[in-house]
Amino acid sequence: MNQIESLYIHVPFCATKCHYCAFNTYAFHKEQARRYLGALRSEMELYRLDSDGLKTVFIGGGTPSILSAESLEGLFKHLHAVFDVNGTAEITVECNPGTVDRQKLEVMRSAGVNRLSFGVQAMDDATLEQLGRIHTVDEVLQSYDLARRVGFDNINLDLMFGLPNQTVEGWKACLKEVIALRPEHISAYSLMLEEGTVFYESWRSGELQRLPDEIEAEMYQVTIDTLIRHGYEHYEISSFAKPSFTARHNLVYWKNRSYVGLGPGACGYVNGARYSNIRGVQEYVESLKLGRKPIADSEQLTGRDEKAETVILGLRMREGIREEDYRRRFGEPIEAEFEDVLDKWIGVSLLEWRGENLRLTNQGLFLANEVFVDFL
């Protein structure tokens, strides 16, 4: 376990379920949250790490900021009691605008949280309502301003494009408003229609129409061009950062490094095994009452599977995957396993070698999923 340097904690509660969301989330109830936090503390104890210290911690959801200030304080108190957290660690908490107040933010700051990620998604109230979000644009601005006044100087804002009825001009206006806030990091995701969501069912019934692919592609190109022009580095398919503000925790995922995942439905990757926890909150709680890790599924990744996952995740980064890093991990060059795949996509200019890095071309960014599936 001494190679584990990163920790993810899943807080599975939200005020409501957004229309596009397929994450493992449940309506917030105070008593259920209390039981969850008790079980989370027990799970932490089962993963005491013998390491030089965690370098990244990410608390996501769900909506971690829906917890009370007292609950957040207890969570962080136990986190620091159980784990050795490096003094320079990146500690991120996902927040929903409208669910934070000064007390919660001050608790986070005191506990060492140095990065916030706000789920903004859109900058007009009609679109937010369509998405099933509970906040307004005014609450975005108020929460962001409050976080700045409390002292947070590393803030990410999540946005979505390719939404039903969204226009390119409307998306440009959204980007303009967000850039004016000067966040250190912006994540921009295209809409995915996933089973079990309101949007998916509406699409299946014909009530919801997807935007044409060419419009969505234009929005993505606008995103890239606009954010680069305003000083953001496009360092991953959906991620843009000011210099020195890349998301260190997310890089752990993209470089296919080990991390522990805690909480209902959380995933982890430890000693070559990828696992996922029990999804139901009550079942999660009951499992931990028995003193056992609440793992529902586990798969040991070996051979081609591990190699493919490493390449696919690495290709999400704009720098791509270094041949030397891959060779050090697997004892062979990338071509040894995937020569035919590389020849195919390099041949049509969707992959390229940039020095010793294999990466998607600019054109390849728009067809990344087609490239990725060939590695599986």
C-alpha positions in Angstrom: 0.0 0.0 0.0 3.0 2.4 0.3 2.6 3.5 -3.3 -0.8 5.0 -2.6 -0.6 8.8 -2.7 -4.2 9.8 -3.6 -7.6 9.4 -2.0 -11.1 10.0 -3.4 -14.1 10.3 -1.0 -17.6 10.0 -2.4 -20.4 12.0 -0.7 -23.6 10.5 -2.3 -26.1 13.2 -1.4 -27.8 15.9 -3.5 -30.8 18.2 -3.0 -32.3 16.9 -6.2 -31.1 14.6 -9.1 -30.1 16.6 -12.2 -31.6 15.6 -15.4 -28.3 14.5 -17.0 -26.7 12.8 -13.9 -26.0 9.1 -13.7 -23.7 9.3 -10.7 -24.5 7.3 -7.5 -26.5 9.9 -5.6 -29.5 10.1 -3.3 -31.7 12.7 -1.8 -30.2 14.3 1.3 -31.6 13.3 4.7 -29.9 14.4 7.8 -30.1 11.1 9.7 -28.9 9.1 6.7 -26.0 11.5 6.2 -25.1 10.9 9.9 -25.0 7.2 9.4 -23.0 7.5 6.2 -20.4 9.7 7.9 -20.0 7.2 10.8 -19.5 4.4 8.2 -17.0 6.5 6.3 -14.9 6.9 9.4 -14.9 3.1 9.8 -13.9 2.7 6.2 -11.1 5.1 6.6 -9.7 3.1 9.4 -9.6 0.0 7.1 -7.4 1.9 4.7 -4.8 3.3 7.0 -1.9 4.0 4.7 1.8 3.3 5.4 3.1 6.0 3.1 5.0 9.3 3.1 1.7 11.1 2.9 -1.2 11.6 0.6 -0.4 14.0 -2.2 -4.0 14.5 -3.4 -7.4 14.3 -1.9 -10.6 14.8 -3.8 -14.0 14.9 -2.1 -16.7 14.6 -4.7 -20.3 13.5 -5.2 -23.0 14.1 -5.2 -22.8 17.4 -3.4 -20.2 17.4 -0.5 -21.2 21.0 0.3 -24.7 19.9 1.2 -23.3 18.6 4.5 -23.4 20.9 7.5 -20.4 22.8 8.6 -20.3 20.5 11.7 -20.4 17.4 9.5 -17.6 18.7 7.2 -15.5 19.6 10.2 -15.9 16.0 11.6 -15.1 14.5 8.2 -11.9 16.4 7.9 -10.9 15.9 11.5 -11.1 12.1 11.0 -9.4 12.3 7.6 -6.3 14.0 9.2 -6.4 11.6 12.2 -6.3 8.5 10.1 -4.2 9.5 7.1 -0.9 11.2 6.8 -1.7 14.1 4.5 1.3 15.7 2.9 1.7 19.4 3.8 1.7 20.4 0.1 -1.2 18.1 -0.8 -3.9 19.3 -3.2 -7.2 18.9 -1.4 -10.3 19.5 -3.5 -14.0 19.7 -2.5 -16.8 19.8 -5.1 -19.4 22.4 -4.3 -22.8 23.3 -5.7 -23.5 27.1 -5.9 -26.1 27.9 -3.3 -25.1 25.2 -0.9 -22.1 26.9 0.5 -21.9 29.6 3.2 -19.1 31.4 5.0 -19.0 28.9 7.9 -18.7 25.9 5.6 -16.0 27.5 3.5 -14.0 28.6 6.6 -14.2 25.0 7.9 -12.8 23.8 4.6 -10.0 26.3 4.6 -9.1 25.5 8.2 -9.0 21.8 7.3 -6.4 22.4 4.6 -8.8 22.4 1.6 -7.0 24.5 -1.1 -9.0 23.9 -4.2 -12.8 24.2 -4.9 -14.7 22.8 -7.9 -18.1 24.5 -8.5 -20.7 22.7 -10.6 -21.8 25.8 -12.5 -22.8 24.1 -15.8 -24.5 27.1 -17.4 -24.7 30.9 -17.0 -28.4 31.5 -17.7 -31.3 30.5 -15.5 -33.4 29.0 -18.2 -30.7 26.5 -19.1 -30.0 25.7 -15.4 -33.7 25.0 -14.9 -33.7 22.7 -18.0 -30.8 20.8 -16.5 -32.6 20.3 -13.2 -30.0 22.4 -11.3 -31.3 24.0 -8.1 -29.1 27.1 -8.3 -29.4 30.4 -10.2 -26.7 32.5 -11.9 -26.9 35.0 -9.0 -26.0 32.1 -6.6 -23.1 31.2 -8.8 -21.7 34.7 -8.5 -22.5 35.0 -4.8 -20.9 31.6 -4.0 -17.8 32.3 -6.1 -17.3 35.8 -4.6 -17.7 34.4 -1.1 -15.1 31.7 -1.8 -12.7 34.3 -2.9 -13.3 36.5 0.2 -12.7 33.5 2.4 -9.3 33.1 0.7 -9.6 30.3 -1.9 -7.2 31.0 -4.8 -7.6 27.8 -6.8 -11.1 27.4 -8.1 -12.5 25.2 -10.9 -15.8 25.9 -12.7 -17.5 23.0 -14.4 -19.5 23.8 -17.6 -21.6 21.8 -20.1 -22.1 22.3 -23.8 -24.0 20.4 -26.5 -27.2 20.9 -24.5 -30.7 20.7 -26.1 -31.6 23.9 -27.8 -28.2 25.5 -27.0 -26.7 27.7 -29.7 -23.1 28.4 -30.5 -23.7 32.1 -29.7 -25.3 31.2 -26.3 -22.2 29.0 -25.5 -19.9 31.8 -26.4 -21.8 34.1 -24.1 -21.5 31.5 -21.3 -17.7 31.2 -21.8 -17.3 35.0 -21.8 -19.1 35.4 -18.4 -17.1 32.6 -16.9 -13.8 33.9 -18.1 -14.6 37.3 -16.6 -14.6 35.6 -13.2 -11.0 34.6 -13.8 -11.1 31.1 -12.3 -7.9 29.2 -12.3 -9.4 26.1 -14.0 -12.3 25.4 -16.3 -13.7 22.0 -17.1 -16.0 21.9 -20.2 -17.9 18.7 -20.9 -20.2 17.8 -23.7 -23.6 16.3 -22.8 -23.7 12.5 -22.5 -27.0 10.8 -22.6 -26.7 8.0 -20.0 -29.3 5.3 -19.2 -31.3 6.0 -16.1 -31.3 9.8 -16.5 -34.3 12.1 -17.2 -32.6 13.3 -20.4 -32.0 9.8 -21.6 -35.6 8.8 -21.2 -36.8 12.0 -22.8 -34.5 11.3 -25.8 -35.8 7.7 -26.0 -39.4 9.0 -26.1 -38.6 11.6 -28.8 -39.2 14.6 -26.5 -35.6 15.6 -26.4 -33.5 16.2 -29.5 -29.7 16.1 -29.5 -27.8 18.8 -31.3 -26.2 17.8 -34.6 -22.7 16.5 -34.3 -21.3 19.4 -36.3 -22.8 22.0 -34.0 -21.4 20.2 -30.9 -18.0 20.0 -32.6 -18.1 23.7 -33.4 -18.9 24.4 -29.7 -15.9 22.3 -28.7 -13.6 24.2 -31.1 -14.9 27.5 -29.8 -14.1 26.3 -26.3 -10.5 25.4 -27.2 -9.9 28.6 -29.2 -11.5 30.9 -26.6 -9.9 29.5 -23.5 -6.4 29.3 -25.0 -6.7 32.9 -26.2 -7.4 33.9 -22.6 -4.4 32.2 -21.2 -5.7 28.7 -20.3 -3.7 25.7 -21.2 -5.7 22.9 -22.8 -4.0 20.0 -21.0 -6.7 17.3 -21.2 -9.7 16.7 -23.5 -12.1 18.6 -21.2 -9.7 20.5 -18.9 -8.2 24.0 -19.2 -5.9 25.6 -16.6 -4.0 28.7 -15.9 -0.2 28.1 -15.6 0.6 25.9 -12.5 -3.1 25.1 -11.8 -3.6 21.7 -13.5 -5.7 19.4 -11.4 -3.1 17.2 -9.7 -5.7 14.6 -8.5 -7.1 14.1 -12.0 -3.7 13.5 -13.3 -3.5 10.5 -11.1 -6.5 9.0 -13.0 -5.1 9.9 -16.4 -1.7 8.5 -15.7 -3.4 5.3 -14.4 -1.8 5.5 -10.9 -3.1 3.9 -7.8 -5.7 5.6 -5.5 -8.1 4.6 -2.8 -11.8 5.3 -3.2 -14.1 5.6 -0.2 -17.8 5.9 0.1 -20.9 4.3 -1.5 -20.2 3.5 -5.1 -16.7 4.9 -5.0 -14.1 3.3 -7.2 -10.4 2.7 -6.4 -7.3 1.2 -8.0 -4.9 -0.5 -5.6 -2.1 -3.0 -6.4 -3.3 -3.5 -9.9 -6.9 -4.2 -8.9 -9.8 -1.9 -9.9 -12.7 -2.0 -7.4 -16.0 -0.4 -6.8 -17.9 -0.1 -3.5 -21.4 -1.1 -2.6 -23.7 1.6 -4.1 -26.6 1.7 -1.6 -26.0 3.9 1.5 -27.7 1.6 3.9 -26.0 -1.5 2.5 -22.7 0.4 2.7 -23.3 1.2 6.3 -24.3 -2.3 7.2 -21.2 -3.8 5.5 -19.0 -1.5 7.6 -20.8 -2.5 10.8 -19.4 -6.0 10.2 -15.9 -4.5 10.0 -15.2 -5.3 6.4 -14.4 -3.2 3.3 -17.6 -2.5 1.4 -16.3 -3.7 -1.9 -18.9 -4.9 -4.4 -16.7 -5.8 -7.4 -13.0 -6.1 -8.0 -11.0 -6.9 -11.1 -7.3 -7.5 -11.3 -6.0 -5.8 -14.5 -3.2 -7.6 -16.2 -1.7 -8.0 -19.7 -3.4 -6.2 -22.6 -6.3 -4.9 -20.4 -3.9 -2.9 -18.2 -1.9 -1.7 -21.1 -5.0 -0.6 -23.0 -6.4 1.3 -20.0 -3.0 3.0 -19.5 -2.9 4.1 -23.1 -6.5 5.3 -23.3 -6.3 7.3 -20.1 -2.9 8.7 -21.1 -4.3 9.8 -24.5 -6.8 12.0 -22.7 -3.9 14.4 -21.9 -2.8 16.7 -24.6 0.8 15.8 -24.0 -0.3 12.2 -24.5 1.6 9.2 -23.1 5.4 9.1 -22.9 7.0 6.1 -24.5 9.5 5.9 -21.6 6.8 5.9 -18.9 5.0 3.1 -20.7 8.2 1.1 -21.3 9.2 1.5 -17.6 5.8 0.2 -16.5 5.4 -2.7 -19.0 9.0 -3.5 -20.1 8.2 -2.9 -23.8 7.3 -0.1 -26.2 3.7 0.7 -27.0 4.1 -0.7 -30.5 4.7 -4.2 -29.1 1.1 -4.6 -28.2 -0.7 -2.0 -30.3 1.3 -1.7 -33.6 -1.8 -2.3 -35.8 -3.9 0.3 -33.9 -1.1 2.9 -34.1 -0.6 2.3 -37.8 -4.3 2.7 -38.4 -4.9 6.0 -36.6 -1.5 7.6 -37.4 -2.3 6.8 -41.0 -5.4 8.9 -40.9 -3.8 11.7 -38.8 -5.8 11.1 -35.6 -2.8 10.0 -33.6 0.8 11.3 -33.9 4.2 11.0 -32.3 5.3 14.3 -30.8 8.9 13.6 -29.8 8.6 10.5 -27.6 5.0 11.2 -26.7 2.1 9.4 -28.4 -0.9 11.8 -28.5 -4.2 12.7 -30.2 -3.8 15.2 -33.0 -6.0 18.3 -33.0 -8.4 16.4 -35.3 -8.2 13.3 -33.1 -9.6 15.2 -30.2 -13.0 15.3 -31.9 -13.0 11.5 -32.6 -11.2 10.4 -29.4 -13.8 7.7 -28.5 -13.4 6.0 -31.9 -9.7 5.9 -31.4 -9.9 4.6 -27.8 -12.3 1.7 -28.6 -9.7 0.2 -30.9 -7.3 -0.3 -28.0 -9.7 -2.5 -26.1 
